[in-house]
Amino acid sequence: MDRTPESYFDALYETDADLERVAERLREAGMRDISVAAGYGRLLTLLVSASGAVNALEIGALGGYSGICLARGLPAKGKLVSLELKSEYAELAKANLTAAGHGDKVEYLVGEAAANLRQLKESGASFDFFFIDADKENYPLYLEACLELANPGAIIAADNTLLRGKTIDPAKQGPSVQALRQFNLTIARDARLQGVHLPAYDGLALARVKAGAD
């Protein structure tokens, strides 16, 4: 049986009951499970913890998988703000984070992410860590919004930057593909960022916001 590097490393880790619960609840609700890959979920927890982040912002909650991973890395008094378009996903995510013991750390803002990002900026909110995993056409917009909300040295992570191989296929020219190519180029070349791209699973972008980037 052929194994990918990702499946080999994933198999080294014990089953995670809290994250398994997320997948099970999504299946029960008839919702598509497009949560962040297991390896990148572990990486999010490590990065949040290692960076010393206290306030994190998540764009795209789904069933709470990435929310659990982010919350695990936050200190006891840390705060996760999660933006989710659909109320049913926000409710499911909240239930799953509560079951995992992190319900007191998270606040859900339901509705269009762009509008909620503007409200956060107007309120003077700022964050140490960002995770983008929502509609791909708006990734460039979300990146700019994160930069406006970022504390110096904040980390920005974004999932699905390969878009199932479409971003590296010249024949693919749809709006989501073009938006992700623009986003990926910004991560690589924008002077405000120190960026890197990870090619495993479906691709992950990581960037550190330089001091004075605003």
N, C-alpha and C positions, 0 to 999 in steps of 0.2 A: 504494500500500500504506500503510495507516494505521500509524502508529508511536506508541507511548506515550512519555512523557518518559523513563521508565526505560530503555526499549530504545534510545532515542536516545543517552543518556549511556553506557550499557553498551557500545555499539558504538564509542565513542571509544577504548576501552582495548584493548591488545593481548591476544591469547589467553594465558591463564595455564596453563602446562603442568601445574603441580602441582595446581591446582584442577580442570582438565580430567580429570586422572587419577582424582580422587575420584569424579567423575560416572561415568567409565567403569567403575571398580571396583564401584560400586553397581549399575550395569546388569548387569555380569557375574555378580554375586551374586544377581540377581533381587530386589534391595532397592529400595524406593521412595525416590526422590531428593527429599527435602524439606529440603535444605540451605538455609542462609540465602541470601538473594538476593545476587547479585554486588556490587551497590552497597553493601549493608549490610556485606558482608564487608570491602570496602575501608575502610568507615567504622570497623569494629572495629579494624583494624590501625592506622589513624590515631589513634583515641582511646586505645588502649593505649600507643602510642608517646608521644603528646602529654601524657598524664597522668603519665608516668614510672612506670607500674605495673611492679612486679617479680614479684608473685605474683597469678595470675589463677585464677579458678574458673569452670568451664563445667558447666552442668547440661544434659546431652543431647549426646552425641558424634556420633551417627550415623556417617557415613563419614570424619569428620575435616576437612570443609571449614572450618567455623568454627574448629576447633582450629588449623589452619594459619594462618588469618587472625589469630587471637589471638597465636599463638607468634611470628609475624613482627614484632609490635609490641613484644615483650618484649626486654630486654637479653640479652646472651649468657648470663648467669647467672640469668636469669629462670626461673620455674617455673609451669607450667600443670597444675592438677589438674582432671581431667575425670570427671564422674559419668555413667555409662551403665548402663541397666538390663540390656541384653543383651550377653553376652560376645562374640557374633559381631560386633556393631557395634564394640565396644571394640577387638577384634583388628584389624578392618579399618581403623579410625581410626588406631591405632598404626602400622600398616604404611604408611599414607598419609603420616603425619607424619614417619616415618623416611625415606621416599623423598624428602620435601621438605626434609630436612636438619634437622628439629626434634625427632627422636625422643628426644633426651637432655633435652629441656625438659619432657616431659609424663609424668604419672602417671595411670593410669586406675583408678578405683574402681568395681567392677561390683556392681550390685544396686540395691535401692530407694534413690532419691535421698534421701528423708527420713531413712532410717537412716544413710546416709553423712554427711549434713549434721550429724546429732547427734554422730556420732563425731568429725567435724572440730572441732566446738565443744568437745567434751570434751577433745580433744588440745591445745587452745589455739591452733589454726590461725587465721590471719587473712589477708585478701586485699585487694588494691588495685583489682581489677577483676572484675566478674561478668558472665557471659552466660547468660541463661536461654532455653532453646529445647527444652523437653521437654513432658510431658503438661500440657495447658492447665488442667485442673481443679485442679492443685496450684500454679498460679502464685502465688496469695496466700501459701500456705505457704512457697514457695521465697523469696519476697521477704522475709518475716520472718526466715527463716534467713540470708539474705544480710546483712541488717542486723545480725544478731548476730555475723557473722563479718567485718564490714567494718572496715577501718582508716578513720580520719577522712579525708574527702575522696574515698573510694572511688567508683568509677563502676559503676552497675548498668545493663545493657542487656538488653532482652527482645524476642524476635522474635514475629511473628504476632499482634500485638495487635488487628488487625482481623478475624482469623479468617475470611478470605475474605468479608468484608462482613457477617458474622453479628452482630458486636458493635454495629453501627449499625442493625440491622433489628429493630424492636420485636416482630415476629412470632416471632423466635428466642429461646427461653427455656430452652435446654438447659443442663445443668450446666457445660459448658466455657464457654459463652457468658457465663453469669452470673458465673463465676469470673474471666473476663477483664475483664468490666465492673468488678468489684470491684477487680481489680488496677490497671486503668487509672485509676480514681478515686483510688486510694491514691497512685499516681505523681503525680497532679495536685495532691492536697490535703494529703498527710501532711506535718506540720511537720518531720519528720526529713529530708525530701528536698527537693532542688531539681530538679524534673522537667520533662520536655518530651516530647511525642509527635510522631513523624514519620509522615505518612500515606502515604508512597510504598510501592511493592511491597505487602506484606501488613501493614504497620504495624510500627513499632519504638518502644519506650519507652526513654528514657534518663533517668537520675537520678543526681545527685551526693549522697552521704551527708554531711550537715552534721556539723560537729564537735560532739561530745557527744550524737549521735543515739542511742547505746545507753542 
